[in-house]
Structure formats: structure tokens, C-alpha cells
Amino acid sequence: MILSGQTIKQCIEDNHMLITPFKKLSIQPASVDLRLGKEFVIVDDIFTPFLSVDQPAKYQEIEVTEEGTITIPPQTFMLGTTLEQISLPNDLTAFVEGRSSIGRLGVFIQNAGWIDPGFSGQITLELFNANRVPVQLRVGMRVCQLVIAQVDQITEGYSGKYLFQEGATPSRIYLDPERKEGKR
């Protein structure tokens, strides 16, 4: 069951779920808006001839302007982060949807997969400018919405490689257990 905005607000007020910093204006009818953080990375294509699931890629930080804007070049993929840190209890899960107003600029914003029960940290956002012109976004603007759902029973909670992540966190697929098993 997807939680209503009223239930999300109540969960936050009761400290059942944490979103920090939190603005009551972010509550929507069936989601909560999250804002764009200030950390961005892009694959360093000079030192990374190809991406591999066996090793981490080299990334370079993208600077935010003094005005607090980030420019995403045409046809470019980069990682960003939410301004907010979240902490889900073991009975709630969530997923990220880009705001349609941003999508209508040609920028797709998502997070790969579900946010598992028990996750805590900032959410890494996958940003792609599908347009033929650069698009500027402003740090602190609402860019995505967190849709939260009740799971049918309390879980053990997430304990994976992205727990407590901060900032734009690149793929850590090379740490997957099956990657290590395949090397034996």
C-alpha cells in the first residue's frame, strides 16, 4: 500500500521515518518531494576507457557555480544526490520518481531500483539530459518525489554496500558477493 501524504507526515512527526532536513511544503498527496543536493560526479572519460563490473570507475567531481547551478550537457549522464538524508524503518520501502516538470525539460531523474526497508543515507540520483541543449538545475530545487509503501511484514532491513551513503555514490557492483565467487 502506497502511503498518503498525511501518513508520510505523521510518520515523520512520530520519528518512525526520518527525512532531514524536512520541509512540510514537500508533502504531496501520495509522496514527498526531495531536493537536489550539491554533489555531482561524472565518469572521467580520460582515465576510464570502459566501464567494468569488476572494478570501480574513475569519476570526477562537477563543480556547482557560485549561483548554485549545475549544467548538464546534452546527452550526458551524471550522478547527483538529494539534499535530504532519509532513514526508513524495516516496515517501509520507497522508490524515486523524477518530477514531471523536470522531465519535460528532457532531464530524466531516477534512482536504480527500490529503496529497501532499513536504508539510511542520502539518495544517489541518476541524471540524464536527453535534450540537444544543456539544461541548468539549481541546488535546493525540488527534483524528485519519494513514493513510500508499506511492506507486508517487517523485514531484517537493508545492510548492503550503500547503507549510510553520502553524496553522489558511484556503482559498487564490483563488491557484489557473486562477483567475488566468480573469481575463484
VEXZA-945868 format. One line per field, with one value per residue: y, z, x of N, C-alpha, C in turn; residue in one letter. Coordinates in nm, 2 decimals. Layout:
BEGIN
n.c2 = [Y / ...]
n.c3 = [Z / ...]
n.c1 = [X / ...]
ca.c2 = [Y / ...]
ca.c3 = [Z / ...]
ca.c1 = [X / ...]
c.c2 = [Y / ...]
c.c3 = [Z / ...]
c.c1 = [X / ...]
code = [A / ...]
//
This chain:
BEGIN
n.c2 = [-0.12 / 0.22 / 0.50 / 0.78 / 1.14 / 1.25 / 1.04 / 1.00 / 1.24 / 1.21 / 0.99 / 1.10 / 1.30 / 1.14 / 1.03 / 0.78 / 0.75 / 0.91 / 1.22 / 1.44 / 1.76 / 1.85 / 1.98 / 2.09 / 2.17 / 2.01 / 1.78 / 1.58 / 1.47 / 1.18 / 1.13 / 1.25 / 1.54 / 1.56 / 1.74 / 1.88 / 1.80 / 1.91 / 1.78 / 1.63 / 1.39 / 1.27 / 1.02 / 0.99 / 1.03 / 1.03 / 0.88 / 0.65 / 0.40 / 0.22 / 0.10 / -0.13 / -0.42 / -0.53 / -0.36 / -0.04 / 0.26 / 0.55 / 0.87 / 1.21 / 1.51 / 1.74 / 2.08 / 2.30 / 2.61 / 2.95 / 3.06 / 2.85 / 2.66 / 2.38 / 2.26 / 2.04 / 1.88 / 1.82 / 1.50 / 1.36 / 1.17 / 1.18 / 1.15 / 1.26 / 1.39 / 1.37 / 1.65 / 1.59 / 1.36 / 1.03 / 0.80 / 0.49 / 0.28 / -0.07 / -0.16 / -0.01 / 0.07 / 0.24 / 0.43 / 0.63 / 0.89 / 1.10 / 1.45 / 1.56 / 1.81 / 1.86 / 1.64 / 1.72 / 1.91 / 1.75 / 1.61 / 1.32 / 1.18 / 0.95 / 0.68 / 0.39 / 0.12 / -0.01 / 0.16 / 0.00 / -0.14 / -0.02 / 0.12 / 0.39 / 0.71 / 0.94 / 0.98 / 0.86 / 1.01 / 0.94 / 1.12 / 1.22 / 1.40 / 1.42 / 1.59 / 1.82 / 2.04 / 2.21 / 2.17 / 2.36 / 2.31 / 2.39 / 2.38 / 2.27 / 2.29 / 2.13 / 1.81 / 1.55 / 1.29 / 1.10 / 0.80 / 0.62 / 0.30 / 0.05 / -0.25 / -0.60 / -0.73 / -0.69 / -0.65 / -0.77 / -0.56 / -0.34 / -0.40 / -0.35 / -0.25 / 0.02 / 0.14 / 0.41 / 0.59 / 0.89 / 1.18 / 1.19 / 0.87 / 0.65 / 0.34 / 0.04 / -0.22 / -0.40 / -0.50 / -0.69 / -1.00 / -1.23 / -1.15 / -1.19 / -1.46 / -1.56 / -1.52 / -1.72]
n.c3 = [0.00 / -0.09 / 0.08 / 0.19 / 0.16 / 0.41 / 0.59 / 0.55 / 0.65 / 0.92 / 1.00 / 0.99 / 1.18 / 1.40 / 1.43 / 1.31 / 1.06 / 0.90 / 0.75 / 0.66 / 0.59 / 0.67 / 0.50 / 0.55 / 0.33 / 0.13 / 0.13 / -0.06 / -0.23 / -0.24 / -0.19 / -0.11 / -0.18 / -0.28 / -0.27 / -0.48 / -0.41 / -0.35 / -0.46 / -0.73 / -0.98 / -1.26 / -1.50 / -1.55 / -1.85 / -1.96 / -1.81 / -1.79 / -1.99 / -2.04 / -1.88 / -1.62 / -1.45 / -1.28 / -1.15 / -0.98 / -1.15 / -1.26 / -1.14 / -1.18 / -1.00 / -1.04 / -1.05 / -0.87 / -0.96 / -0.84 / -0.81 / -0.75 / -0.94 / -1.16 / -1.46 / -1.70 / -1.97 / -2.31 / -2.39 / -2.17 / -1.89 / -1.55 / -1.19 / -0.91 / -0.60 / -0.33 / -0.14 / 0.11 / 0.38 / 0.43 / 0.64 / 0.66 / 0.83 / 0.91 / 0.81 / 0.59 / 0.25 / -0.04 / -0.35 / -0.61 / -0.81 / -1.08 / -1.10 / -1.30 / -1.42 / -1.44 / -1.60 / -1.84 / -1.93 / -2.05 / -1.89 / -1.72 / -1.41 / -1.17 / -0.94 / -0.92 / -0.89 / -0.60 / -0.28 / -0.01 / 0.28 / 0.60 / 0.49 / 0.52 / 0.46 / 0.21 / -0.10 / -0.40 / -0.71 / -1.05 / -1.32 / -1.64 / -1.93 / -2.19 / -2.39 / -2.67 / -2.60 / -2.34 / -1.99 / -1.71 / -1.36 / -1.03 / -0.72 / -0.44 / -0.54 / -0.59 / -0.72 / -0.74 / -0.64 / -0.35 / -0.32 / -0.10 / 0.05 / 0.24 / 0.36 / 0.35 / 0.58 / 0.86 / 0.79 / 0.80 / 0.73 / 0.53 / 0.47 / 0.30 / 0.06 / 0.01 / 0.24 / 0.46 / 0.28 / 0.15 / -0.04 / -0.40 / -0.50 / -0.67 / -0.87 / -0.69 / -0.78 / -0.82 / -0.57 / -0.52 / -0.38 / -0.56 / -0.76 / -0.65 / -0.60 / -0.86 / -0.93 / -0.82]
n.c1 = [0.08 / 0.06 / 0.17 / -0.02 / 0.01 / -0.06 / -0.02 / 0.26 / 0.36 / 0.28 / 0.43 / 0.68 / 0.66 / 0.62 / 0.87 / 0.90 / 0.99 / 1.27 / 1.34 / 1.57 / 1.72 / 1.38 / 1.09 / 0.77 / 0.62 / 0.70 / 0.55 / 0.33 / 0.02 / 0.05 / 0.32 / 0.66 / 0.84 / 1.18 / 1.49 / 1.75 / 2.08 / 2.42 / 2.64 / 2.80 / 2.90 / 3.08 / 3.17 / 3.51 / 3.62 / 3.88 / 4.05 / 3.91 / 3.87 / 3.67 / 3.37 / 3.35 / 3.22 / 3.38 / 3.56 / 3.60 / 3.50 / 3.68 / 3.59 / 3.50 / 3.46 / 3.19 / 3.17 / 2.96 / 2.81 / 2.88 / 2.64 / 2.49 / 2.41 / 2.39 / 2.51 / 2.39 / 2.53 / 2.42 / 2.29 / 2.41 / 2.52 / 2.51 / 2.59 / 2.41 / 2.29 / 2.05 / 1.95 / 1.84 / 1.87 / 1.76 / 1.59 / 1.46 / 1.23 / 1.21 / 0.97 / 0.88 / 0.92 / 1.06 / 1.05 / 1.20 / 1.08 / 1.12 / 1.04 / 0.77 / 0.78 / 1.06 / 1.13 / 1.00 / 1.17 / 1.35 / 1.52 / 1.60 / 1.54 / 1.62 / 1.64 / 1.82 / 1.62 / 1.45 / 1.42 / 1.53 / 1.37 / 1.48 / 1.70 / 1.94 / 2.06 / 2.18 / 2.02 / 2.14 / 2.11 / 2.04 / 2.11 / 2.01 / 2.05 / 1.85 / 1.81 / 1.90 / 2.03 / 2.21 / 2.11 / 2.02 / 2.01 / 1.91 / 2.07 / 1.91 / 1.65 / 1.33 / 1.34 / 1.27 / 1.04 / 0.97 / 0.82 / 0.64 / 0.59 / 0.41 / 0.54 / 0.45 / 0.52 / 0.74 / 1.08 / 1.43 / 1.58 / 1.78 / 2.12 / 2.33 / 2.58 / 2.55 / 2.45 / 2.42 / 2.53 / 2.68 / 2.65 / 2.70 / 2.71 / 2.90 / 2.86 / 2.89 / 2.91 / 3.12 / 3.17 / 2.98 / 2.87 / 2.84 / 3.02 / 3.27 / 3.26 / 3.27 / 3.53 / 3.68]
ca.c2 = [0.00 / 0.34 / 0.59 / 0.91 / 1.25 / 1.27 / 0.93 / 1.03 / 1.35 / 1.16 / 0.90 / 1.19 / 1.37 / 1.04 / 0.97 / 0.64 / 0.76 / 1.04 / 1.30 / 1.56 / 1.85 / 1.83 / 2.09 / 2.04 / 2.20 / 1.90 / 1.67 / 1.58 / 1.38 / 1.04 / 1.13 / 1.37 / 1.59 / 1.58 / 1.85 / 1.85 / 1.83 / 1.99 / 1.70 / 1.57 / 1.33 / 1.21 / 0.93 / 1.06 / 0.95 / 1.03 / 0.77 / 0.53 / 0.36 / 0.14 / 0.07 / -0.27 / -0.46 / -0.59 / -0.26 / 0.09 / 0.36 / 0.68 / 0.98 / 1.35 / 1.59 / 1.85 / 2.20 / 2.39 / 2.75 / 3.03 / 3.09 / 2.73 / 2.59 / 2.27 / 2.24 / 1.90 / 1.89 / 1.74 / 1.36 / 1.34 / 1.10 / 1.21 / 1.12 / 1.37 / 1.34 / 1.45 / 1.73 / 1.52 / 1.22 / 0.96 / 0.67 / 0.41 / 0.17 / -0.20 / -0.19 / 0.08 / 0.08 / 0.36 / 0.44 / 0.76 / 0.93 / 1.24 / 1.54 / 1.57 / 1.94 / 1.84 / 1.55 / 1.80 / 1.98 / 1.65 / 1.56 / 1.21 / 1.17 / 0.83 / 0.60 / 0.25 / 0.02 / 0.03 / 0.19 / -0.11 / -0.11 / -0.01 / 0.20 / 0.52 / 0.78 / 1.03 / 0.90 / 0.90 / 1.03 / 0.92 / 1.23 / 1.21 / 1.51 / 1.36 / 1.71 / 1.86 / 2.16 / 2.19 / 2.21 / 2.40 / 2.29 / 2.47 / 2.31 / 2.30 / 2.28 / 2.00 / 1.75 / 1.42 / 1.26 / 0.97 / 0.73 / 0.53 / 0.19 / -0.04 / -0.39 / -0.68 / -0.77 / -0.62 / -0.72 / -0.76 / -0.43 / -0.33 / -0.39 / -0.36 / -0.17 / 0.16 / 0.19 / 0.53 / 0.66 / 1.03 / 1.24 / 1.11 / 0.75 / 0.56 / 0.20 / -0.05 / -0.36 / -0.49 / -0.56 / -0.79 / -1.14 / -1.32 / -1.11 / -1.25 / -1.61 / -1.59 / -1.51 / -1.83]
ca.c3 = [0.00 / -0.10 / 0.19 / 0.16 / 0.22 / 0.55 / 0.66 / 0.55 / 0.75 / 1.06 / 1.02 / 1.01 / 1.31 / 1.51 / 1.41 / 1.25 / 0.94 / 0.91 / 0.63 / 0.72 / 0.65 / 0.62 / 0.49 / 0.54 / 0.19 / 0.04 / 0.13 / -0.18 / -0.19 / -0.21 / -0.19 / -0.05 / -0.27 / -0.24 / -0.34 / -0.54 / -0.33 / -0.41 / -0.51 / -0.86 / -1.04 / -1.39 / -1.54 / -1.61 / -1.98 / -2.00 / -1.73 / -1.79 / -2.13 / -2.04 / -1.75 / -1.59 / -1.33 / -1.19 / -1.08 / -0.98 / -1.25 / -1.22 / -1.16 / -1.15 / -0.94 / -1.12 / -0.96 / -0.87 / -0.98 / -0.72 / -0.81 / -0.71 / -1.05 / -1.22 / -1.60 / -1.76 / -2.11 / -2.39 / -2.40 / -2.07 / -1.77 / -1.43 / -1.07 / -0.82 / -0.47 / -0.27 / -0.02 / 0.23 / 0.42 / 0.47 / 0.71 / 0.65 / 0.92 / 0.85 / 0.75 / 0.48 / 0.13 / -0.12 / -0.48 / -0.65 / -0.94 / -1.12 / -1.11 / -1.44 / -1.47 / -1.48 / -1.72 / -1.95 / -1.98 / -2.11 / -1.79 / -1.65 / -1.28 / -1.11 / -0.86 / -0.97 / -0.81 / -0.48 / -0.16 / 0.08 / 0.42 / 0.68 / 0.43 / 0.57 / 0.39 / 0.10 / -0.22 / -0.53 / -0.83 / -1.18 / -1.40 / -1.78 / -2.02 / -2.32 / -2.48 / -2.76 / -2.54 / -2.19 / -1.90 / -1.58 / -1.25 / -0.92 / -0.59 / -0.34 / -0.60 / -0.58 / -0.84 / -0.75 / -0.53 / -0.28 / -0.30 / 0.01 / 0.06 / 0.35 / 0.32 / 0.42 / 0.71 / 0.90 / 0.74 / 0.87 / 0.69 / 0.44 / 0.53 / 0.18 / 0.03 / 0.00 / 0.36 / 0.51 / 0.17 / 0.15 / -0.17 / -0.53 / -0.48 / -0.79 / -0.86 / -0.62 / -0.82 / -0.80 / -0.43 / -0.51 / -0.35 / -0.67 / -0.84 / -0.58 / -0.62 / -1.00 / -0.94 / -0.76]
ca.c1 = [0.00 / 0.14 / 0.13 / -0.07 / 0.09 / -0.09 / 0.05 / 0.40 / 0.38 / 0.26 / 0.54 / 0.80 / 0.64 / 0.64 / 1.00 / 0.90 / 1.08 / 1.34 / 1.38 / 1.64 / 1.62 / 1.24 / 1.00 / 0.63 / 0.57 / 0.74 / 0.45 / 0.24 / -0.09 / 0.10 / 0.47 / 0.72 / 0.94 / 1.32 / 1.56 / 1.88 / 2.20 / 2.53 / 2.75 / 2.78 / 3.01 / 3.07 / 3.28 / 3.63 / 3.65 / 4.02 / 4.12 / 3.83 / 3.85 / 3.54 / 3.32 / 3.35 / 3.15 / 3.49 / 3.64 / 3.54 / 3.54 / 3.73 / 3.50 / 3.55 / 3.35 / 3.14 / 3.15 / 2.84 / 2.85 / 2.86 / 2.49 / 2.42 / 2.35 / 2.47 / 2.47 / 2.41 / 2.54 / 2.33 / 2.32 / 2.51 / 2.47 / 2.59 / 2.53 / 2.39 / 2.24 / 1.95 / 1.98 / 1.79 / 1.91 / 1.64 / 1.61 / 1.34 / 1.22 / 1.20 / 0.84 / 0.85 / 1.01 / 1.03 / 1.11 / 1.22 / 1.03 / 1.16 / 0.93 / 0.74 / 0.83 / 1.20 / 1.13 / 0.96 / 1.29 / 1.44 / 1.61 / 1.54 / 1.59 / 1.57 / 1.74 / 1.81 / 1.55 / 1.38 / 1.50 / 1.49 / 1.34 / 1.61 / 1.80 / 1.96 / 2.16 / 2.14 / 1.98 / 2.21 / 2.02 / 2.09 / 2.06 / 2.04 / 1.99 / 1.82 / 1.79 / 2.01 / 2.09 / 2.24 / 2.00 / 2.07 / 1.93 / 1.96 / 2.08 / 1.80 / 1.52 / 1.26 / 1.37 / 1.21 / 0.95 / 0.98 / 0.69 / 0.67 / 0.49 / 0.42 / 0.57 / 0.35 / 0.57 / 0.87 / 1.20 / 1.55 / 1.63 / 1.89 / 2.26 / 2.41 / 2.70 / 2.51 / 2.39 / 2.48 / 2.60 / 2.67 / 2.69 / 2.68 / 2.79 / 2.91 / 2.83 / 2.98 / 2.88 / 3.23 / 3.16 / 2.87 / 2.92 / 2.86 / 3.14 / 3.38 / 3.25 / 3.31 / 3.68 / 3.75]
c.c2 = [0.12 / 0.44 / 0.72 / 1.02 / 1.27 / 1.16 / 0.95 / 1.14 / 1.30 / 1.07 / 0.99 / 1.25 / 1.27 / 0.98 / 0.83 / 0.64 / 0.90 / 1.09 / 1.43 / 1.63 / 1.83 / 1.96 / 2.04 / 2.07 / 2.09 / 1.78 / 1.69 / 1.48 / 1.23 / 1.03 / 1.25 / 1.41 / 1.60 / 1.68 / 1.80 / 1.89 / 1.90 / 1.91 / 1.62 / 1.50 / 1.27 / 1.12 / 1.01 / 0.98 / 0.95 / 0.91 / 0.65 / 0.49 / 0.29 / 0.12 / -0.08 / -0.30 / -0.52 / -0.49 / -0.13 / 0.18 / 0.48 / 0.79 / 1.11 / 1.43 / 1.71 / 1.97 / 2.26 / 2.53 / 2.83 / 3.06 / 2.96 / 2.65 / 2.48 / 2.27 / 2.10 / 1.92 / 1.80 / 1.59 / 1.31 / 1.27 / 1.15 / 1.16 / 1.24 / 1.30 / 1.43 / 1.54 / 1.66 / 1.39 / 1.16 / 0.84 / 0.61 / 0.30 / 0.04 / -0.25 / -0.10 / 0.06 / 0.20 / 0.35 / 0.59 / 0.78 / 1.07 / 1.32 / 1.56 / 1.70 / 1.94 / 1.75 / 1.62 / 1.89 / 1.88 / 1.59 / 1.44 / 1.19 / 1.04 / 0.78 / 0.46 / 0.16 / 0.08 / 0.08 / 0.09 / -0.06 / -0.11 / 0.07 / 0.34 / 0.58 / 0.88 / 0.94 / 0.95 / 0.90 / 1.01 / 1.03 / 1.21 / 1.32 / 1.45 / 1.47 / 1.73 / 1.98 / 2.14 / 2.23 / 2.24 / 2.37 / 2.36 / 2.38 / 2.36 / 2.30 / 2.14 / 1.93 / 1.61 / 1.40 / 1.12 / 0.92 / 0.62 / 0.42 / 0.11 / -0.18 / -0.48 / -0.73 / -0.70 / -0.71 / -0.70 / -0.62 / -0.44 / -0.32 / -0.39 / -0.25 / -0.02 / 0.22 / 0.30 / 0.61 / 0.81 / 1.08 / 1.15 / 0.99 / 0.66 / 0.42 / 0.12 / -0.20 / -0.45 / -0.55 / -0.67 / -0.93 / -1.23 / -1.28 / -1.18 / -1.40 / -1.65 / -1.59 / -1.63 / -1.93]
c.c3 = [0.00 / 0.01 / 0.13 / 0.21 / 0.37 / 0.64 / 0.67 / 0.65 / 0.89 / 1.09 / 1.05 / 1.15 / 1.43 / 1.51 / 1.37 / 1.13 / 0.95 / 0.77 / 0.69 / 0.61 / 0.59 / 0.61 / 0.47 / 0.40 / 0.09 / 0.03 / 0.01 / -0.14 / -0.17 / -0.23 / -0.11 / -0.15 / -0.21 / -0.32 / -0.38 / -0.44 / -0.41 / -0.46 / -0.64 / -0.91 / -1.18 / -1.42 / -1.60 / -1.74 / -2.03 / -1.93 / -1.73 / -1.93 / -2.15 / -1.90 / -1.73 / -1.46 / -1.23 / -1.11 / -1.08 / -1.10 / -1.18 / -1.24 / -1.13 / -1.09 / -1.04 / -1.02 / -0.98 / -0.88 / -0.85 / -0.70 / -0.76 / -0.82 / -1.10 / -1.37 / -1.65 / -1.91 / -2.18 / -2.39 / -2.29 / -1.95 / -1.66 / -1.30 / -0.98 / -0.69 / -0.42 / -0.16 / 0.11 / 0.25 / 0.46 / 0.56 / 0.72 / 0.76 / 0.84 / 0.80 / 0.64 / 0.37 / 0.05 / -0.26 / -0.52 / -0.79 / -0.96 / -1.13 / -1.26 / -1.50 / -1.51 / -1.60 / -1.85 / -2.01 / -2.05 / -2.02 / -1.71 / -1.52 / -1.22 / -1.01 / -0.90 / -0.86 / -0.69 / -0.37 / -0.05 / 0.22 / 0.50 / 0.62 / 0.51 / 0.50 / 0.29 / -0.02 / -0.34 / -0.64 / -0.96 / -1.27 / -1.55 / -1.86 / -2.16 / -2.43 / -2.57 / -2.71 / -2.40 / -2.11 / -1.77 / -1.47 / -1.13 / -0.79 / -0.50 / -0.41 / -0.59 / -0.72 / -0.85 / -0.63 / -0.48 / -0.26 / -0.20 / 0.03 / 0.18 / 0.30 / 0.40 / 0.55 / 0.74 / 0.85 / 0.83 / 0.84 / 0.60 / 0.51 / 0.42 / 0.17 / 0.02 / 0.13 / 0.42 / 0.41 / 0.19 / 0.01 / -0.29 / -0.52 / -0.61 / -0.76 / -0.78 / -0.66 / -0.81 / -0.67 / -0.42 / -0.47 / -0.47 / -0.76 / -0.78 / -0.60 / -0.76 / -1.02 / -0.88 / -0.85]
c.c1 = [0.09 / 0.08 / 0.08 / 0.03 / 0.07 / -0.02 / 0.20 / 0.44 / 0.37 / 0.38 / 0.67 / 0.78 / 0.66 / 0.78 / 1.01 / 0.99 / 1.14 / 1.36 / 1.44 / 1.73 / 1.48 / 1.17 / 0.86 / 0.57 / 0.61 / 0.64 / 0.35 / 0.13 / -0.05 / 0.25 / 0.52 / 0.83 / 1.07 / 1.39 / 1.70 / 1.99 / 2.30 / 2.65 / 2.71 / 2.91 / 2.98 / 3.19 / 3.39 / 3.67 / 3.79 / 4.09 / 4.03 / 3.79 / 3.72 / 3.50 / 3.31 / 3.28 / 3.26 / 3.57 / 3.57 / 3.59 / 3.60 / 3.62 / 3.56 / 3.43 / 3.32 / 3.11 / 3.02 / 2.88 / 2.83 / 2.71 / 2.41 / 2.36 / 2.45 / 2.42 / 2.50 / 2.41 / 2.45 / 2.38 / 2.42 / 2.45 / 2.57 / 2.51 / 2.52 / 2.34 / 2.13 / 2.01 / 1.95 / 1.86 / 1.78 / 1.68 / 1.47 / 1.34 / 1.20 / 1.07 / 0.79 / 0.96 / 0.97 / 1.09 / 1.11 / 1.16 / 1.07 / 1.03 / 0.90 / 0.78 / 0.98 / 1.21 / 1.09 / 1.06 / 1.38 / 1.54 / 1.54 / 1.61 / 1.54 / 1.68 / 1.71 / 1.74 / 1.48 / 1.47 / 1.45 / 1.45 / 1.47 / 1.72 / 1.81 / 2.07 / 2.10 / 2.11 / 2.06 / 2.11 / 2.10 / 2.03 / 2.10 / 1.97 / 1.97 / 1.80 / 1.92 / 2.08 / 2.12 / 2.12 / 2.06 / 1.96 / 1.99 / 1.96 / 1.97 / 1.66 / 1.46 / 1.28 / 1.30 / 1.12 / 0.97 / 0.85 / 0.72 / 0.56 / 0.52 / 0.45 / 0.48 / 0.39 / 0.71 / 0.98 / 1.32 / 1.61 / 1.76 / 2.02 / 2.36 / 2.52 / 2.67 / 2.45 / 2.48 / 2.56 / 2.57 / 2.72 / 2.65 / 2.77 / 2.79 / 2.88 / 2.94 / 2.95 / 2.99 / 3.25 / 3.06 / 2.93 / 2.94 / 2.98 / 3.26 / 3.38 / 3.30 / 3.45 / 3.75 / 3.80]
code = [M / I / L / S / G / Q / T / I / K / Q / C / I / E / D / N / H / M / L / I / T / P / F / K / K / L / S / I / Q / P / A / S / V / D / L / R / L / G / K / E / F / V / I / V / D / D / I / F / T / P / F / L / S / V / D / Q / P / A / K / Y / Q / E / I / E / V / T / E / E / G / T / I / T / I / P / P / Q / T / F / M / L / G / T / T / L / E / Q / I / S / L / P / N / D / L / T / A / F / V / E / G / R / S / S / I / G / R / L / G / V / F / I / Q / N / A / G / W / I / D / P / G / F / S / G / Q / I / T / L / E / L / F / N / A / N / R / V / P / V / Q / L / R / V / G / M / R / V / C / Q / L / V / I / A / Q / V / D / Q / I / T / E / G / Y / S / G / K / Y / L / F / Q / E / G / A / T / P / S / R / I / Y / L / D / P / E / R / K / E / G / K / R]
//
